[in-house]
Amino acid sequence: MNWFHAHQLARRARLAQGLLWLVGTVLLIAFFRVQVLSSSRYRVRSELNRMRSVPIPAPRGLITDRNGVVLAENEPGYSVGLLAPSVDSLRASIKRIAPLLRLSARDAEDAERAFRRTPYRPAPLRRDASFDLVSALEERRVVMPGLVIQAEPRRRYPFGSLAAHVVGYVAEITEQELGAGTVSGARPGLLVGRDGLEREYDDRLRGKDGERFLEVDALGRSVREAEMGQRLEPEQGESIRTTIDIDLQRYVAESFPEGMRGAVMVMDPATGEMLALYSSPAYDPNTFIGGVDPEVWSRLSQAADFPLLNRAIQARYPPASPWKLVVAAMAMHRGLVDLGSHMPIPCRGGLQYYNRYFRCWKLQGHGDLTLAEAIQYSCDVYFYQLGLKLQLNHLLADASHLGLRDRSGIDLPNEIRPLFPASTEYYNQRYGPRGWTNAVTLNLAIGQGENSQTLANMVAFYTMLANPDGRAPAPHLVVAGDPPTRSLGLSPVQLAGLRQALVEVVESGTAVGARVAELRIGGKTGTAQNAHGADHGWFIAFAPADSPRVVVGAVVEFAEHGSRIAPMVNRIIARHLLGPTLPPLTAADYQVVLPDDSAPEPVPILPDTIGRIIRDGSPRPR
């Protein structure tokens, strides 16, 4: 037994010795792989564990006016962020630094979300830090582990509110945008365009971020800038030159009636270049630099006068009498009338259409007029009959053909569509098949009823009138759009006749008194019904009348009369064509009330006196 027991012990010893040799061999091989074969890989991994990548923000491209005057630029600024080894460490650091940076609970939550998304990059805390704040932070760096202060470009808008709706502004990318992945090169803290050209051309204006590496200790504190790899320098974004003339833009803004709402557009009809675009009230885009205070944003976004709204492309108004040229062009294109045509019933202050009486703005009446005279004096009765002669289905179809149901195509974000029925089915759905009559045609014919247009669209239409071929290039601020597709389909003689009729509006019609002696200006006033207060005023004009080089359109809310804003538009035209000799209008200039074409309201007459007034003018829709 002793021999057997000894044999077993020896056998076990040999097995144990073999296992030890095997384990040792495996460890030796593993050690060899780590220390020799894979040393470089693990060395890089080790380096990365103590390195943090810090993006170097790229400066955005400049935005200038047509003469190179800078509208949006960059200036030196500072941002503050935190590096941390863990979320708990980040929270502790934020708690220490929050009073100095005046961080809110929301700021802390945003920083934590950014850390969870990119833990090896600084969590952004404060953008647009002042030099004094940076100095105070540097003095406390020892007790603030992980603090990262970086110089970065800061956006600046030298003209403030003057070109706000053109240039727009930038703001920090949102958590939703980061998650959606719709922004190229997205990272926490990235500035992206939010409105205007900053948004429309964001991809071009944004540059390519650079990158540097910081070496950190076990507490996540930055020790020094690392030498590993190469520092990647940022590339500035592309600069863009706009078609805006900032001096003309300033003149427009100074001429606009103080405290009023509305918009003005100044365009070159030959090219579609927008020379000025002003919306009132405006806002200062510098307010949004470095992040906007929630109270400030709430005040701006909820203000009763909506200063963030670009009224040139984001507001609709009944087009009123400027629309009469649309109806005239449609009827002439279809061969129904010419400039010398009369209507069957002369204007005696109104028109009886079955059981409704539609008034003219001039209650004593205009008498028997030609189309040219009806345009000159803006006779509603003439255009009631012309609308019936054109017929509702043709009126609706031709409006679509002329682009008056589509956006103008200007290169600005969030342009809205006009409101105009596509077909009679609109009325069937809204009122029921027997809930409406052909009388809707009368209101549509004078720019009222179910018809709301943007200023941009009406300016685009008048550009067709101004051009000798009756076509209109797309309005633009930077890049010309597609070749013009909108066309009136009228002959040069017909177009010249319409332009002459519009000259008579200024010389002796509803815009008389707004004349400029040195220029022949053609234009059309309009007064649009407003259920919420005083009527809105329109005036759209072009000059020189024989060969127009500029089209100016204006709409002013609660102006009461379109003729009140005609002097402003004509002064803008003169300023552009004759040079900076005319001073901007004063408040007194807007007190002059000229003959006007105020929108009439139809008054029902009882008893029912149904009777045809014009062939195919039955009250039932066709």
DRENMAR-591490 format. One record per residue: y, x negated, z negated of N, C-alpha, C in turn. Coordinates in steps of 0.02 Angstrom, whole numbers, plus 50000, padded with zeros to 5 digits. Each point is the difference from the previous one (the first is absolute). Layout:
YXZYXZYXZ
...
This chain:
499394995850000500615004250000500634995750000
499934994549962500604995649998500154997250069
499414998350035500124997250068500305005250047
499755006249993500255005350045500745001649986
500175000149935500695001549980500474994550026
499784993949995500414994450024500105000450075
499475002050034500055000650073500515005450020
499995005649964500485005450014500724997749988
500094996449945500674997749985500264995250055
499554995650022500204995250052500175003750065
499605005150014500135003850062500685003649998
500145002849941500645003449992500584995150005
499904994249973500524994950003500154998150072
499454999250039500104998150070500375005650039
499825006449985500355005650032500745000249982
500134999049935500704999949978500394994450033
499654994150003500334994350032500155001450073
499525003450034500105001750070500575004850010
500045005049955500545004950004500684996649990
500014995349952500634996449987500214996050062
499494996750030500164996250061500255004750055
499685005950006500215004850052500715002549988
500135002049937500685002449983500514994550012
499824994049979500464994450009500144998750073
499455000450040500094998950072500465005350031
499885006349981500425005550026500734999049980
500104998249936500694998949977500324994150036
499584994850011500274994150034500205001850072
499575004050034500175002050068500635004350001
500035004749952500595004449996500624995949986
499934995249954500574995849983500224996050061
499514997550038500154996250060500375004250052
499775006350007500335004550048500725001349980
500105001349934500675001649977500464994050003
499744994349975500424994149994500104996250066
499515000550044500034995950061500085004450062
499485004350011500005003750063500565005250003
500135003649943500495005450000500624998449960
500114993749989500564998149957500675002350027
500094999350066500655001950029500125007549994
499475004050011500085007349997500195002249930
499664997449950500145002049931500664997149976
500194994350028500644997249981500575004650025
499925002550062500505004750027500025006449959
499395002449981499975006249961500334998949932
499894994249971500324998449936500764999850008
500214996950055500724999650013500305007050006
499635004350036500265006850010500065003849935
499554998649953500035003549935500634998349962
500304994350014500624998249965500605000250047
499915002750060500545000650047500185007450012
500635001250009500225006750016500424999850064
499845004550046500375000550062500625004349990
500574997350019500645003649993500315000850070
500085006350023500315000950066500734998050000
500234997250054500704998450009500285005250049
500395004849974500245005450044500404997550059
499855002950058500364998150061500655003950004
500544996850021500635003750011499915005050057
500295006049992499995004850055500504997850053
499885002350061500474998650054500665003449988
500534997450030500665003049994500055006150045
500455004649983500185005650043500744999250015
500184999950063500704999150019500235005750045
500665000650007500265004950048500004996850070
500265003450049499964997750069500394993550011
500484998649956500404993950006499794994449953
499435000949967499744994849956500235000549929
500395005149982500225000949931499405002249958
499894996649944499395001149960500065006549960
499495004350008499965006349964499504999749943
499504995750005499514999049947499824992649999
500054996949942499894992849994499604998549937
499894993549988499644997849941500444995349959
499935000349934500344995449956499524997749946
500144994349967499534997549949499915004849942
499405000449976499845004249943499414997149962
499815003249945499454997649959499545005849983
499364998549997499515004949976499634997149940
499765004449957499644997949939499315003250001
499494995949987499315002449997499624996749944
499385002249989499584997249946499314998350027
499754994149981499314998150011499645000849933
499395002550002499625001049938499264999450014
499614997549950499274999550010499645006649994
500325005149969499675006449990500525005549993
499775006250003500455005749992500315000049931
499594998549948500275000049932500544994849992
499894994150030500514994849997500635002150036
499925003550057500585002450037500395005049959
499655004649967500355005049959500394996749944
499704995049968500344996549946500634996550025
499954996950058500584996550028500555004950019
499805005750030500505005050018500365002649939
499625000949946500305002649938500544995249974
499884993550008500494995149976500614999750045
499905000950065500544999050047500385006450017
499715005849983500295006550019500725000949976
500174998449937500705001149978500504996150041
499834993850017500474995850037500095002650072
499455002350031500045002650068500165007450004
500035003249941500125007249997499495003950041
499374998449987499455003250037499835006749969
499875004850042499775006649976499245000149997
499745005449971499275000849998499715000350070
500375003050045499775000550070499984993050032
500504995949985500004993150027499384996349977
499835000849936499414996649973499365002550034
499965006550011499415002850034499954997350072
500564999650034500004997450069499774992750001
500224996149951499804992949997499254999449988
499745004449956499284999749986499595002050061
500235005050037499645001950061500014994350051
500574996750006500044994450047499534994449979
499944998849934499564994749976499275001750015
499815006249990499315002050013499844999350075
500515001150042499884999650072499954992750023
500434995749975500004992950018500084995749937
499464999049962500054996549935500194992750006
499934997050058500174992950007500714998950025
500385005450002500704999550020500455002849944
500624997749996500455002649948500105007550006
499965003549944500165007149999500765000850000
500295003350050500735000550004500295004349944
500534997549969500335003649946500715002150017
500374995450029500715001450012500224996750065
500315003950041500284997350062500765000049992
500334995650035500724999749998500254998049930
499674995149969500224997549935500634995750009
500475000749954500624996150004499884992849978
500484995750017499944993049980500014999349924
500415004049967500044999849927499335002049969
499685005150028499355002149974499484994650011
500004997050058499534994650014500104994349951
500624998349985500144994649953499735001749931
500105006349979499755002149934499244999749998
499675001850054499274999850003499754992849997
500334995550034499804993050001500034997149929
500495002149961500064997549931499425002349957
499685005650018499465002849960499314998950033
499974995850050499384999150037499434997949954
500134996049949499474997549955499635005749966
500365005349983499685005649964499815005750048
500064998750064499825005050050499504997150049
499374999549981499504997150044499925004050065
499924996350054499895003350065500625002250036
500594998649973500625002150032500104996450067
500135003850052500134997250066500675002550026
500464995550010500665001750027500054996950070
500185004250047500004997650069500625002250037
500294995350037500565001850044499735003850060
500335005450017499795003950058500615003450031
499975001450065500585003150033500125007149975
500625001749995500215006649976500395003450056
499835006250016500335003650055500715002049979
500454999750048500695002049987500285003550061
500385005449988500305003950053500774999549994
500314995650040500714998649991500465006150007
499805004950041500435005750013499835006149957
499534999249954499845005449954499845006550034
500355005349981499845006750025500225001150072
500404995650028500285001050067499465000950053
499474996149995499465000450050499335001649968
500025003449943499385001249961499475003650040
500185005350035499505004050035499754996650064
500344994950022499764996050056499544994449975
500244996149954499644994149976499425001949954
500125004849955499495001849951499984995249942
499424999349968499934995649942499284998049992
499874995249955499324997849985499845001649927
499365000549985499775001049932499304997149993
499794999249938499354997049987499435004650022
499484997150027499425003850023499695003849942
499765006050013499715004249948499264998749991
499745002349944499294999349986499595003850052
500245005850021499655003950051499954996250066
500544996750019500004996250063499534994049996
499984996949941499544994449991499285002350007
499855005849970499325002750003499815002350070
500495002750036499855002750067499894994550051
500294994249988499924994550047500355001050066
500545003950000500355001550063500544994950016
500174995749952500524995050010499684993150009
500144996850055499714993450012500294994949951
499564995649974500234994949953500225002749934
499735005949981500225003349939499814995949938
500444999949951499874996949935500465003249950
499834999949936500455002849949500684996550003
500535003949998500674997150002500304999350069
499615001450053500254999350068500555005150013
500544997750032500545004550019499885002750070
500045006650007499895003250065500585004750015
500135001350064500535004550020499865007149979
500515003449975499915006949976500395005050042
500514997950035500395004750040500354996150054
500275003650049500394997050052499634994750040
500384995350027499704994750040499564995549958
500144999449936499564996049956499295002750002
499935006550005499335002950003499735000150072
500435002050047499775000650070499744993450027
500324994549982499804993450025499754995549944
499685003049951499774996149942499524994350020
499545001350045499524994950020500354994050032
500545001250035500374994550031500454996449950
500305003749956500474997149952499644996049945
499415002349981499624996549948499734993450028
500104994749963499734993550021499294999049975
499784993750001499334998349977500074996049936
499735002649945500064996749935499684993150001
500304995549961499704993549988499565000349938
499784994249976499564999749941500054993349966
500005000049933499974993949961499495001049944
499784994649970499495000449948500274997149935
499885003649945500184997749933499384998249961
500034994549963499454998149955500145003149932
499515003349972500085003449936499514997449949
500175000949936499544997949946499575005949980
499634999249945499535005249978500355006449980
500654999549982500385006049980500355003350059
499894997250059500325002750059500714997650010
500214995049961500684997450007500054995350060
500545000650035500114995650057500164993049976
499604995250023500104993049979500444996450050
499845000750063500394996850053499775002950067
500394998450052499805002050067499464995250023
499445002950021499424996050018500104996550067
499634994550008500044996250062499425001750047
499525004049975499425001550042500225004250060
499714998350057500185003650061500724998850020
500225003550048500694999350024500405006149980
500624998949981500465005549988500175003150067
499915006650004500135003550063500705003149996
500444997750043500695002550000500045006850033
500435004449975500075006750030500364999750068
499875005150040500335000750065500455006249999
500644999150014500475005649999499835005150054
500145006449985499885005350048500484999750058
499855004050050500425000250061500655003749986
500554997350023500645003449994500095004850059
500345005549988500115004950053500745001450008
500215000750062500695001750016500035007350020
500415003949966500055007150015500545001350052
500035006250023500525002050048500645002449965
499985000249934500575002649961500604995350005
500595002850005500634996349994500285001749931
499964995249954500165001649930500745001749992
500444997350043500715001849996500105007350020
499655002150053500035007150020499685004449946
499464997649971499675003749946500485001149942
500394994849983500485000649946500545005150017
500234999950062500515004850021499745007249995
499385000950021499695006749996499985002349927
499774995649956499945001849929500685001549970
500514996150017500675001149973500325006450028
499805001950060500275006150031499655006349978
499404999349974499625006049980500355003449941
500045006750002500365003549946499714998549931
500424997749956499784997849934499685005749961
499434998449968499665004849959499585005150038
499994999650066499625004750041499324997150018
499545004450019499334998050021499945000750076
499614995650029499895000650072499814993350030
500084999450065499804993850034500384999250065
500044993850023500324998250063499554995150036
499925000950066499634995350041500434998150060
500024993450014500384997450058499504996350044
499945002050063499484997250043500274998250069
499734994650027500134998150070499525004150043
500255004650042499555004450038499594996350053
500244994350024499644996450052499384996549973
500054997549938499454995949973499635003449943
500305004949967499705003049941500144996149937
500414994650005500164996049941500435004049951
499805000049936500385003449949500534995249973
500635001650013500554995649980500225001249928
499905006049976500145001749930499585006049981
499775000049939499625005749973500185000449926
500355005349982500235000749931499805006749973
499745000049939499815006249965500355000249933
500285005749984500375000849937499725005849959
499924999149934500154993949962499474994750010
500184993949983499544994450007499834997249931
499624994849998499804996749938500054992550010
500014996349946500034992750005499304997149996
499744997250054499314997349998499924994249952
500554996849979499954994649951499755002749933
500055006549990499755003149938499264998849991
499634999450055499274999649997499754992849993
500444995250001499794993049996499724998649930
499424997049997499694998349936499675005949966
499955005650034499695006049970500545004649973
499945006350015500515004849980499815003249933
500505000949959499905003349936499795007350012
499495002549962499775006950011500555005249996
500484999049955500555004749994500445000050063
500124993950026500404999550061499645003350058
499354998750006499615003150054500005007649994
499935002549939500005007249990500675003050020
500534996549983500675002550017500105000150075
499774994950035500094999650073499555005150036
499375000449979499535004350036500095007449985
500325001649944500095007049982500725002450006
500434995750026500715001950006500075005950048
500465004449985500105006050041500224998450071
500344994350009500244998350067499534995350037
499424998549972499474996150033500264993850036
500264995149964500264994050033499474995950036
499365000749981499474996250034499835003050068
500235006050013499845003550063500434997350057
499674998050054500374998150061500125006350041
500595002749994500155006550031500024999750076
500004994150029499994999650073499315001550028
499474998549962499325000950026499555003949953
500235001549939499575003349951500295006649975
500485002750035500295006549983500075004150063
499865006549994500065004650057500575004949988
500345001750053500555004849997499965004650061
500215006449993500065004150061500494996550047
499814999050063500434996050045500635003550023
500045006549989500615003850015500224999050073
500654999850012500255000150069499824993850041
499904994149972499764994550043499355001750036
499635004949974499385002250032500135003950065
500605002750007500155003950060499934995850063
500134993549994499914995650058499264999350017
499575000549950499284999950013499805006050042
500245005949980499845006250037500314999850070
500614997550005500324999550066499604995450046
499774994349974499624995350041499335003050021
499685003649955499365003350017500105005050057
500515004249993500125005250051500194997050067
500394994749999500194996650063499404996750032
499574997049960499404996850026499555005150035
499985006149973499575005250029500355003850057
500614998050015500365003250056500265006949984
500075001749936500235006749981500755000650003
500364994649988500735000150000500274993450026
500645000050015500374993850011500635000449958
500414994950003500594999849956500515005450015
499945003150059500465005450017499725007049989
499405000549971499675006549992500325004149944
500035006750012500235004749950499405003849973
500095003149942499495004449972500205007350013
499515004650000500165007050016500515003149954
499994998349936500445003249952500514995049975
500665001350008500504995449973500025000349924
500284994849971500034999649927500585004349973
499825004949959500515004149967499954999449925
499744994349978499934998749928499305000949974
499555002450042499315000849978499585003150055
499355000749986499545002650049499515004849966
499985006150025499515004849974499334998850034
499504998549960499324999150027499545004749964
499865005750031499605005349970500335002149935
499654999749944500305002649938500354994549960
500154994450032500344994649964500634997950038
500504998249962500634997750030500094992749982
500034995750050500074992849990500724998050015
500344997649950500704998350007500114993350033
500584999250029500254993550022500454997249945
500064993549997500434997149948500735002250008
500195001450063500685002450013499985007650005
500205003349948499915007249995500395003950053
500564997350024500385003450052499704998950069
499514995650005499644998950063500314994750045
499584997550046500224994950048500115002850070
499765006150012500055002850067499454997550046
500135000350065499504998050050500064992550012
499454996349988500004992750004499474997550048
500134994050027499474996350035499624996049948
499454996950021499614995849954500434994249974
500384996850044500434994549979500505002249948
500305006050010500485002649951499665002149935
499395002650005499635002049940499854993949957
499864994350032499904993849963500664997849968
500545000350039500654997849975500215003949939
499925006650002500235004349945499435002049953
499404997750014499425001249957499885007449990
499985003850054499935007349996499275001849984
499905003449944499335001949979499715005550045
500435004850020499765005650041499724997550066
500324995250030499744997250062499314997149989
499914996249946499364996649989499465004749974
500205005649968499505005149984499665002350065
500425001550050499735002550063499634994650039
500254993849996499664994650035499314998749970
499945000749934499354999249968499515005350023
500245006250006499575005450024499804998950073
500464997550039499864998650071499484994450006
500054995149956499534994450000499305002349979
499975004849954499395002849971499724995549945
499745003349950499784996549940499454994950014
499505001950040499454995350012500234993750035
500495000650045500274994050034500424995949952
500385003349957500414996549951499574995749954
499445002949977499554996349955499664994250036
499775001350061499644994850037500474994350019
500605001650022500474994850022500234995749941
500065002949941500194996149941499494994649986
499365001850008499474995049991500054994550053
500135002050062500054995150055500574995149987
500545002349970500584995749987499934996049936
499435000749966499884996149939500335002949939
500225006250002500365002949944499545003249948
499354998650007499525001649947499684993549973
500214994350025499714993649981500514995649965
499764994749970500454995049970500374996350056
500574997349983500404996450050499674993450019
499594997249955499674993650013500374994049976
500535000849962500374994349973499554995849955
500114993549999499574995649961500214999649927
499935005749966500105000649928499435004249973
499794998749937499435003849973500205007049978
499505004449997500075006749971500485004650037
500074999050065500395004950039499625006550003
500345005649991499675006550001500085003350068
499585004950013500045003850063500495005849992
500315002050055500405006149999499555006049988
500315005649983499635006349994500215004550058
499535001550044500135004350057499345002950022
499965006650012499365003050019499714997050064
499354999050000499664997550060499875005650050
499905006049973499855005750043500145006449961
499925005750033500105006449965499485001249947
499464996250001499495000849948500294998649931
500514995649998500334998649936500265006449969
500325004250040500295006249975499455005049982
499475000150040499445004549985499704998449932
499924993649986499694998049937500475001149941
500654999050012500485000649945500185007349985
500105004050052500245006849990499495005450020
499464998050032499535004950028500205001650071
499515001950042500155001350071500545005150013
500095004949955500515005150010500564999449949
500034994349966500514999149948500634996450024
500034998550065500594996650026500145002550071
500604998650025500195002250067500294994250038
500155001350062500294994950044500704998049978
500275003449950500664998349974500024993049970
499424997249983500004993149974500284995250052
499945001850064500264995750053500754999149994
500355005249979500734999549996500214994949947
499675000149943500174995149948499824992950022
499404999250031499804993450022500494997250052
500285004450041500434997750055500664997049975
500215001749940500624997149973499864995149943
499374997649995499854994849951499915002549930
499795006349993499865002849934499275002349998
499835004149952499315002649996499514994649979
499405000450029499464995449981500084993450037
500544996749987500194994050037500384995349953
499694994549982500334994949959499854993250031
500524996250013499944993650034500274994349956
499754994050013500294994149968500594997650042
500444996449967500564997050036499754995350054
499484996149984499734995250049499775003550063
499685005849994499765003550059500575002850042
500515002549967500565002750038500404994550035
500064994349967500334994350033499594997750060
499345000149993499574998150057500105004850059
500085006549985500115004850055500674998650034
500534999049961500654998850030500024993350037
499564995549983499944993850038499765001550071
499555004850007499785002150067500585002850040
500435003949967500595002650035500484994550021
500054994849958500484994750013499774995350055
499354999250009499754995350050499995003150070
500164996250051500055002850068499335002550027
499444997449975499355002350024499705005549957
500355002049947499755005449957499414998049957
499904993549990499444997649960500274996649938
499574999349949500224997149937499504994849975
500234993749990499564995149968499925001749926
499444998049971499885001449929500524996249958
500305003349950500464996549956499634994749960
500324994249990499664994749963500514995649964
499754996649949500414995449960499804992750010
499394998850021499764993250010499654999350067
499465003750008499584999350059500065006250044
500134999050063500035005750046499325003350004
500015006650003499375003850002499735000350071
499555004750010499715001050066500545002150050
499874999150065500485002350051500165007449989
500615002150017500205006949987499555005150035
499815005049962499585005350027500375006750001
500535000649960500395006149999500475000350060
500005005550034500445000750058500225007250007
500635001150016500265006750010499795002950067
499844995850047499805002550066500575003150038
500624997749987500595002750035500264994850049
500355002450050500304995550049500614996649971
500214994450029500624996749977500605004650002
500045004450050500565004750005499995004949941
499415002649984499945004649944500184996649934
499764993949991500154996349939500754998649994
500314998150055500724998749999500395006449982
499765005750025500325006449983499955001649927
499424998949970499915001249928500444995349959
500044993750021500434995349963500735002250005
500215002450058500695002350008500145006149955
499515004449994500085005849956500094997749928
499654994849981500074997349932500664996449990
500274997150053500674997149996500515005549985
499915005850032500465005649989499965002649929
499424999249967499945001949929500494996049959
500064993550015500444995649962500735000850023
500105001150065500685000450026500345006649984
499625005550004500325006549990499545005249969
499434997949973499535004749972499974999549924
499405000549972499935000449927500124993549964
500074994450037500164993549968500694997650019
500435004650026500684998050018500364997649937
500404994950007500334997249942499664993849975
499384998850022499644994049980500004994950057
500455001050048500014995750059500254993049984
499794995250041500254993249997500334998750068
500644998549999500394999750063499714995250050
499744994449976499784994750046499315001450030
499655005149977499315001150021499875007250021
499565000950049499745006750016499345000649964
499985004449951499425000949957499705006950013
499355000450006499665006450004499595001149937
499995006249976499635001249938499925007449986
499625001549948499875007049982500015000749924
500415004649976500005001649929499475005349985
499855000749937499535005249979500065001449926
499905006349982500015002049930499355003749985
499594997149958499335002649987499985004149936
499715005950006499935004349941499604996549945
500225001149938499674997049943499955005249945
499395001949983499895005349951500174997749929
500124993549990500104997449932500724998049986
500465002050043500694998249988500394999950065
500544996050001500414999550060499604997550059
500215001950060499634998050060500054992550013
499514997450038499984993050019500374999050066
500304994150008500384998550060499664994750043
500025001150066499734995350049500564997850048
499944993950024500374998050059499634994250033
499855000750064499674994850039500424998750061
500164993650013500464998450054499794993550035
500284998950059499884993950038500644998050035
500034993650020500594997550035499834993150030
500394997950050500465003950041499625005450039
500315005650012499645005750028499714998650068
500344996050041499764998850068499404995350001
499964995549952499454995149997499894998349927
499675004449962499954999249927499664993449979
500334996749951499724993949972499825000849926
500155005849973499835001249930499915007549989
499515001749958499895006949977500044999949924
500395004549972500075000449927499845007149978
499565000649951499835006549972500125000049925
500255005649975500125000549928499825007049977
499715000449941499895006449966500234999149928
500405004749977500274999849932499845006549965
499654999549944499805006049963500615003249966
500015006650000500525003949967500704998450028
500044997950062500654998350030500395006250019
499675005850003500295006550017500105000850076
500264994950033500145000550071499834993450035
499685000450059499864994050038500634996550023
500535003950013500624996950025500324995449948
499825000749937500294995749950499744992850004
499414999150029499744993250003500094996950069
500275003950048500134997350067500484994149998
500545000149961500454994249999499644993649978
499555000649951499634994149977499594997050057
499635004250035499574997550054500414996850055
500555003150019500414997250054500344993549979
500184999549936500284993749976499474994450002
499385001749984499464995050003499904997650072
500025004850047499944998250070500564995250021
500615001849980500584995850018499954993149968
499774999949938499924993549965499514995650037
499475002950025499494996050035500244997850069
500335004550037500184998550069500674996550007
500465001349954500684997350007500144994349952
499564998949951500104994549954500255002449932
500014995449951500165001849930500745000949988
500305004950033500725001349990500135006449962
499525004750003500105006449966499754999649928
500425002249952499765000149931499505005749990
499564999449949499545005549985500395006349982
499685005750008500325006349983500095000649924
500515003849980500125001449930499805007249985
500035001749936499815006849980500445005250034
500634998450012500455004850032499785001750071
499704995350034499785001250069499475005450003
499635001049946499455004950001500245007049979
500645000649984500265006649980500235004150060
500064996750058500225003550060499435004250027
500105006550004499495004550026500185001950071
499574998150047500125001350071499625006250020
500135002750060499605005750025499274998249997
499595004649976499304998249987499535005350026
499374998150001499485004550025499525001749943
500285002749946499595001749942499435004550020
499434998849968499395003750018500065007349979
499935004650046500045007149983499345002549971
500045005449962499395003049973499905006750034
499395001450023499875006550032500065005749949
500335005450020500095005749956499645006050029
499535003149965499645005850027500475006050007
499935003650056500415005950013499545006150001
500185005149964499625006349999500455005650028
499725004950034499295000750015499774995350054
499355000050012499694995750050500285001650069
500264994850033500295001050068499654995450048
499355001150010499614995650043500225000650072
500084994550034500165000050071499974993050027
499754999450061499964993450030500704997550018
500134993649986500644997250018499944994950056
499404997650010499894995050052499285000450022
499884998750061499325000550026499544995549959
499415002549984499494996549960500244998749929
500485003949976500234998949932499755005349952
499395002250009499725005249957499904997449930
500005004649950499934997749931499314997649983
499495001850039499334997549986499924993150031
499664995549966499904993350026499594999950064
500164995350044499634999350063499644993450000
